[in-house]
């Protein structure tokens, strides 16, 4: 896949977290992160659903040249 920012070839991999806690949530949000929140902001979308054995991590692509990451959080793209 070509990078949408610089056009160079991207490397395929996974978006992952390490040592997830049972309450870990990784979200995309439309507002700048601020103080620690108990609830996710309105409009936030959960993009990683951590599960045992490394499951719940979406596949994606990274461009190390311009530090761009592209991934799909669709259930069909989550391993």
C-alpha positions as CSV (number, residue, x, y, z in Angstrom):
1,X,0.0,0.0,0.0
2,X,1.3,3.5,-0.8
3,X,1.3,6.1,1.9
4,X,-1.5,8.7,1.5
5,X,0.8,11.4,2.8
6,X,4.1,10.9,1.0
7,X,3.4,8.2,-1.6
8,X,6.1,5.8,-0.4
9,X,5.5,2.1,0.2
10,X,4.0,1.2,3.6
11,X,4.8,-1.8,5.7
12,X,2.0,-4.1,6.8
13,X,1.5,-5.1,10.5
14,X,-0.9,-4.7,13.4
15,X,-1.9,-1.9,15.7
16,X,-1.4,-3.4,19.2
17,X,-1.0,-2.7,22.9
18,X,1.2,-4.5,25.4
19,X,0.1,-5.9,28.8
20,X,-3.5,-4.7,28.5
21,X,-5.4,-4.3,31.7
22,X,-9.0,-5.5,31.8
23,X,-10.3,-1.9,31.5
24,X,-7.9,-0.9,28.7
25,X,-9.6,0.9,25.8
26,X,-8.0,2.4,22.8
27,X,-10.1,4.9,21.0
28,X,-10.0,7.5,18.2
29,X,-11.6,10.7,19.4
30,X,-12.6,13.9,17.7
31,X,-11.4,16.1,20.5
32,X,-7.8,16.7,21.8
33,X,-6.9,14.5,24.7
34,X,-6.9,16.3,28.1
35,X,-7.3,15.2,31.6
36,X,-7.9,11.6,32.6
37,X,-11.5,10.7,31.7
38,X,-13.8,8.1,33.2
39,X,-16.0,8.1,30.1
40,X,-14.9,8.3,26.5
41,X,-15.7,11.6,24.8
42,X,-18.9,11.9,22.6
43,X,-18.1,10.7,19.1
44,X,-15.2,8.5,20.2
45,X,-14.8,5.2,18.4
46,X,-13.1,2.1,20.1
47,X,-10.4,0.9,17.7
48,X,-8.8,-1.9,19.7
49,X,-10.6,-4.6,21.7
50,X,-7.8,-6.3,23.5
51,X,-8.3,-10.0,24.2
52,X,-6.1,-12.8,25.5
53,X,-3.5,-14.2,23.2
54,X,-3.0,-11.0,21.3
55,X,-6.4,-11.2,19.7
56,X,-8.4,-8.0,19.0
57,X,-5.6,-6.1,17.2
58,X,-6.5,-4.6,13.8
59,X,-4.2,-5.0,10.8
60,X,-2.7,-1.9,9.4
61,X,0.1,-0.2,7.5
62,X,2.9,2.1,8.7
63,X,5.1,4.6,6.8
64,X,8.3,5.0,8.7
65,X,9.4,7.8,6.3
66,X,6.6,10.3,7.5
67,X,5.3,8.4,10.5
68,X,1.8,7.8,9.1
69,X,-0.3,4.8,10.2
70,X,-3.4,3.6,8.4
71,X,-5.5,0.8,9.8
72,X,-9.1,-0.5,9.7
73,X,-10.9,-1.2,13.0
74,X,-13.6,-3.3,11.2
75,X,-14.3,-6.6,13.0
76,X,-13.4,-8.4,9.8
77,X,-9.9,-6.8,9.9
78,X,-9.2,-7.7,13.5
79,X,-7.1,-10.8,14.2
